[in-house]
Amino acid sequence: MRGIHKRFGAVQANVDVSLGVRAGTVHGLVGENGAGKSTLMSVLYGFYRADRGSIEVNGQPVEIHNADDAIAQGIGMVHQHFMLVDTLTAIENVMLGAEPHWLLLRATHQVRGKLEALMQSTGLHVKLDALVADLAVGDRQRLEILKALYRGAKVLILDEPTAVLTPQETLQLFDVLRGLRAQGATIVLITHKLKEVMGLCDFVTVMRAGQVVQELPIAEATIAGLAEAMVGRKVNMGRVEGEARQGGEVLLAASQLELRDSLQVLRLSGIDVQLRAGEIVGIAGVSGNGQSELLDVLSGLLTPTQGALTVCGQRFTPAQWLDPQTARHLGLAHVPEDRHARALVMAFGAWESAVLGYDGLSAYRSGPWMRHAAMKAATAHMMERFDVRPRDPALVSSKFSGGNQQKLVLARELGQAPKVLLVGQPTRGVDIGAIEFIYTQLRAMRDAGCAVLVVSSELDEILALSDRVMVMNQGRIAGELAIADCTEAGLGLLMTGGNA
């Protein structure tokens, strides 16, 4: 790609960008949210037309007007938000728009044979007759890659492929990508996670504010250097030395929590949790071991089968459990793990999303009437304080990048100075500059006397933020350690059922 320019109204997304990717390599493309990475790759895939610039494939100039042109050139793209139809099976999703025969049964037979051969050669195994709605996230990721390979992709663009994967699924995906590279595939990896870049890529390009600011072989790169190039300054996301806190008053206490799902499968068993003022407690564990259910129970979204909960002096039992409205009244705020499904209404303007759950406050009401002007003014203040970009309260929530959506949710929940803060996956899909900002805000809440609970699948994050760490395994607390006693190896053993 040579001299690519792309503008959206007043926003210059790509400014004279040139990018060369060598055949048979994994090439990392990194930068903050809004740096222009996805726009550049969308130009390559034909989603957007560049305002000017040129593209060459295998040394030959090509015109890419749409995705069909890209596919014809052997270029495939797997988007961060999967392009799959939930109500169709896996094999039907692969066939959709690329049926090899007008007779459906014959077409399905042909596609099945080709996919089975692909799965065998690549290790991308998926249940072809399962509905996409029933597939795990990692299976959907594999299906998207299979779909691109089925269409003949030799260059594979992956946009934030690990944003919603567990650590185990991420390792499996990287094994597959190494195998594809060994077979001659060329892979462009768009990611925020610099450890992944260092562990998988051969070359890396850094973008900032729509321009390329650095390009080098991975052997010459460092995490600190890449982070500084991405943000334009030195970045610190590690633990602040000597900052571990001893908690004060117990603001939330849960005892002997048990939860069974609709099929009577035990999801939580014998859980005891205490959150103290002025302390961050981290919950570590392999995804799927009860962390999500624990967050839902403590925030009032799920009622446990057994147990008790005390929040700021008020006690709850399963007969009359905490509900989210009461939680907010007591000073308990919740940042959900899935911001799209549970924290934002994507079709709402930012000012509407910024007051969700708090629209009953006197500041936002005049008798029975909502004070829209006050809501918009409050949102503008939140955007300024939390550096949400662009600072446009009227912009639809879906138009913000993932990091800015997360900052908007944090601004809403932290803005009422809660006594207890529950945070799930605080930096999932968030760029490195926003991660540093979010860490600073969570530490500030702790220092102001808030009791903070952080659930994260990122062990580095748990170690950087926590004063005390609890590890979950199979719905139980497998261990609890002061941060001074924590090591990655020890926590990893507890996460997998061993002893630290």
N, C-alpha and C positions, 0 to 999 in steps of 0.2 A: 504494500500500500504506500503510495507516494503523494505527499502534499495534500492530505485529506482535510477539507474544511466542511463543517456542518453547523448550521445555525438553526435554532428554534426560536423565532421571534427575537426577543432582546438577548437571548442566551446563546453565546458562542460555545457550543459543546465540544467541537474539535477545531484546533487551530494549527493548520499546516503540519499534520501528523504523518510521519513516515514510520512504517513498521515492516521489518523483514523477518520472516519465520523460516527456519531451515527445515528441510524435509527430514522426517524420522526423529524429531525432537519434541520435548515438552517445553513450551515457551510460556512463562508466567507473565501475566499482564496485571499489574497492581496499581493501586492508587486509592485515594479517599472516595467516599460516595460523592458523585457528581464530578469526578475527574475526567469523565469522557470515555471510560473503558468500554462499557456496554454499548454506547452509541457507535464507537468505532467498529466494534464487532457486528453490530446490527447493519452497518453500511456494507461490511464484507459479506454478510449473509443476505443482503437484498431487502431487509426490512425498511431501510432508509436509503435515499439517494443522496450521495455527497453533493454539496454545492459546487465543489471542484476537487480535482485530484484524480488519480488513476490507480488501477488495480492490475497486478500481473499474477498469473498462476503458472508455475513451472516456466517462468521466464517469458510468457506470452501475455500481451495485453488482453484483457477481457472486459466486457461490459456486463455488469450485474445489476439488473433492474428489479429483480424480485427473488424470492426464495427458490423458485424453480430454476432460475439461472444459476444460483449458487450451488444447488444440488447437482445440476448438470456439470459443474466444474469440480465436483467431488468435495464440496464444502458442506458440512452439517453443523447444526447448532443445537445445544441442549440448554434451555433457558432456566433461570433461577426458579421461576414459578412454572411448573410442568405444564406442557401443552397436551394434556391427555383428556379423554372423555371418560368420566367415571363410570357411566352406565354401559360402556362397551368392555369386552374382554381385552386382555393384553394383545392377543393376535389380531383382533379387529382393529385396535388402535394402530398397529403397525401397518395393516393393509389400507387403512382409510386414506383415500386419495391416491393410492399406488397399487390398486388391484391389478394383478397380472392377467386376469381373464374375466369376461362378463358373466360367466357361470360361477356363482359364489362358492359352491362346494369345491369345484376344481381349483379356483383361486386360493381358497383356504388351504387345500392340500399342498399346492405349490409353495405357498408362503411358509407353511409349517415346516416343510422339508428344509428350506433355506435357513429358517430361524434356528432349527435344531442344530444344523451344521455350524451356524454362527456361535450359538451358545457353547457348543463343544470346543470350538477353536479359541474363544475369547474368555470363557469362564463366566460370562454374563447370564446366569441361569435365572429364568423367570417362569412361573406357572402360566403357560400361554392361554389356558381356558378360564383363568380366574378373572373376575370383574376387577377393573382398575380400582374401584372403590374399596375392594377388600385387600388390596396389596399394601404392604408396609412401605414407608417412604423410600427405604433403600432399594426395594424392588422396583418402584416407580422410576427411580434414577437409572437403574440398569435397563429398564424398558425403553426409556428415552434414548439411551445410547444405542441400544439394539435397533431402534427405529431409524436412527441416523445411519448406522452401518448397513442396514438392509437397503437403504436408498443409495448406497455406494459411496458414502463419505470416506475420503482419504485424509481430509483435514477436519478435525473435530474441535469445535469451540464449546467449552464448558463454562457457563456463567455461574459463579459461586456454587459449585456442585456439592460442597460439603456443608452449606449453611444450615440444612435441616437434618443432617445425618448424625447418628451416634458415632462415638470414636471408633467402635468396632466396624460399623458400616463404612466409615472413612478409610480405614486400613484396607478393607476388602476392595473398595473402589480403586485405591491407589495401586494395589496389586494388579487389577484389571488394566489400568492405564499403562503400567509398565509393560504388561504383556502386549498391549496394542502397539506401543512404541517399538518393541522388539520385532513386531511383525511389519513394521514400516509405516505405521500411522503417524500423522503429525497432529499434535494436540496444543491448542491454545487454552490456557487455564486462567480465567479471571477469578481473582480471589483477594480477600483481605488478610488471609492467614499466612503470615510470613514464614512460620515454621513449615507449613506445607510446601511453600515455594522452595525453601532450602532443601527439603527432603525429596522433592519429586522432579523439579524443573532442571533443564539444561541451560537455559538462558532466561533472563528476566528484563522486562521493560517497565519503567515506572512512569506513570502519568500524573500530572498535577495541573488543575485549572485548564483542562482541555489540551495540554501539550505534553510531549515526551520530554522528561527531564533527565532520564538516565536509562541506559541500556547496556547490559554487560553479561558475560558468562557467569553462571551461578558460582563457579569456583572463586570468583573475585568479589562475590557479594557477602554482606553480613546483614543480620537482622537489624541491628542498630542503624547501619548505613541506609538500608532500604526504607526503614521507618522515617528517618530524617528526610530522605528524598521525597517521600510521599507527602509529608506534612509541611516541610519547609523549615523545620526546627527540630531540636532534639526532643525525643519523646520518652517519658518514663511510665511504664505500665507495671513495673515490678513492685515489690513490697517496699514500703517506706521503713527504713531501719528503725527499730526501737519504738514502733508505734502500737504494739499490741496493747489492748485495753482490758482491764478487769471490769466486768459488768457490774452495774449497781442493782437497783430495784427490779424484781421480776415483773415484767409488764404483760407477758403472755406465758401461760403454762398449760400444757396438754398432758394428760395422763392416760395411759393404757388405751390408746386409740386403736380401734379395729375397724376395718372396712372390708365389706364383701361387695362385689359388683353384682349386676343383674343376674349373672349365671352362678352366683354364690361362690365365686372364686375369691380367695382371701388376698386382698391387695395390700392391706396394712395390718400389722399384728404387734401388739404390745408397745406402741410408740409412746415414748415420754420425751417432751421437748420443753425447755425453758429458754425464753428470750429475755435478756436483761437490758435495762437502759444503758446506752453508751457502749454497745457491743455489736459486732457483726458476727453472726453464726453462719458458717457455710455448710451446705448439705452437698456432699459429694456422693457419687455413685454412677454406675453404668445406667444409661437411660433405660427406663422400663422397670426399675426396681422399687417403685412406689413414691418417688419424689414428687411427681406431678399430682398424684392423689393426695399426698400430704399437704401440698400447697392449697389444693381445692378445699380440703377439710378445714384447714386453719383460716381460710378466707371466707368461709361460709357458703361456698358453691356446692359442696357435698356434705351430706349428713352421715356421720360414721355409724357403724352398727353398734359399737360400744365405745365407752370412754367419756372423758369430761374435758372441758376447755374453760380456762379463765382468761379474760381479756380486760386489762385495766380495772380489775376488781369485780367484774361481772362474770358469773359462772353459767355455763351452758352444758346441757346433756342432750343425748339424741332425741329425747322427747320434745325438746324445744331448743333447737340448735341456732347458732349464730347465723344471721343472714347478711348479705353484703351491705344493705342500707344501715342496719344496726352497727356493723363493723365500722363504716365510715363515721357514724355518730360517736363511736367510742374512740376514734382516732387511729383506726387500723386501715392502712392503705395497701393496695395490692397491684403490682405490675405483673400481668400474666405472662406465661411463657410464649404464647402465640398472640402477637400483637394484632394480627389481621383478624383472627377469629374472635378474640375476646377483649381487646383493648380499644379498638377503633371501629367506626363504621366507615368503610372505605369510600362510600359515595357521599359522605358528609363533608362539608367544609371543615377546615382545620379548627375554626372557632367552635363548631358544634362538637367535634371530637374532644376538644380541650376542656369541655365542661361536662362530659358524660358522667353521670352518677353524682355530680355536684350541682346540677341545675336547680336544685331546691334551695340553695343557699340564699340568704337574704340579699347578698350583693347582686345576685342574678335575677331577683324577683321583685315585682311591685304588685303586691296582692296576688291575684291569680295569673298575672301577666309576666311573661319572660322579658327581661331587659336585654335585648339582643346587642344593643350598643355597648352595654357594660361587659357582656361576654366577649365581644370582639376586642374591646380595650384590654381586658384581662389576658386574652390570648396573645395580643401583641406584646404585652409585658412578659409573659412566659417565654415567647419566642426570643425576645431580647436576652433574658436571663440565661436561657439554656442554649443559646446560639442555634436555634432552629432555622434552617435555610431551605427555600427563600422565606423571608419574613412577611408572609402574605396570609393573614388569617382567613381570607376567603378562598384560598386555593384548596381544591378537593384533596382529602387525606391520601388518596391513592397516588397522587402525583408527587408526593415527597419520597425521597430515597429512604431505604430501610433504617439507616442511622438517624435521620431526621424524624421519622415516625416514632422511633424509640425515644428520642429526646422529648418529643411532644407528650408522649405518655408519661414519662418521668416528671416532666414539668407539671402536668396535671396532678399526679399523685403526691409529689413532694411539696406542691404549692400550698397545701393546707396544714403544713407542719405536723405530720402524723406522729403519734407516739410509738406506733409499731409499723414497720414497713416490711412487706413480704415481696420479694423480687424473684421472678423465674427467668432464667437465661438472660441476664441483663444486657449482654452484648452480642446476642445471636444475629449474624448477618450485618454486623456494624463495623465500620472502618476504624483504622487504628487511632486516628485523632479523636473520634467520638468515643472510643473505648476509654482513652485516658480521661476525657471529660466526665464520663459516667462514673468511673472509679472515684474521681475527685468529689462528685456530688454524693455518692454513697458514704464516703468517709466523712464528709461534712455533716450528713444526717446523724451518723453515729456520734460525732464529736458534740453535736447539739443535744445529745441525750436520747436519741431515738434508738429503739431496739430493732435491729435489721437482720432479716433472714434472707440469705442468698442461695438459691438453688442453681447450680451450673454443671453442665457436662464437661466444662473446660477445667481441668485440674490446675492449670497455671492460674486461672482466675480465682479459684477457691483459695489457693496459697497466697495470692497477692492481696486479697481483700479481708480474709477472715481473721478474727481473734480466737475463735474456737471452731473446730470442724467436727461434724457428725457424718458418718458414712452409712449409707443405706445399701442393703443387699437383700433381695427377695422380700421386700416389704417390711423389713425389720431394721433397727439401728444396730449395725455390726460393730460400731466402735465410736468413741468420742475422745478427741485429743485437743489439748491446747496447741496453738499454732507453733509454739516453740518445739513441740514434740513431733511435728508433722514432717514427713518426707514423702516424695513422690512414690518411692518404692513401698513404703509402709501403707500409704493410703491405697495404692494399687492392690496390695494384698487383701486389705479389708474389703475393697470393692468387689473382689472376686471370691469372697467367702473364706479367706485365710485369716491369719493373725498377724497384726503389725509387729 
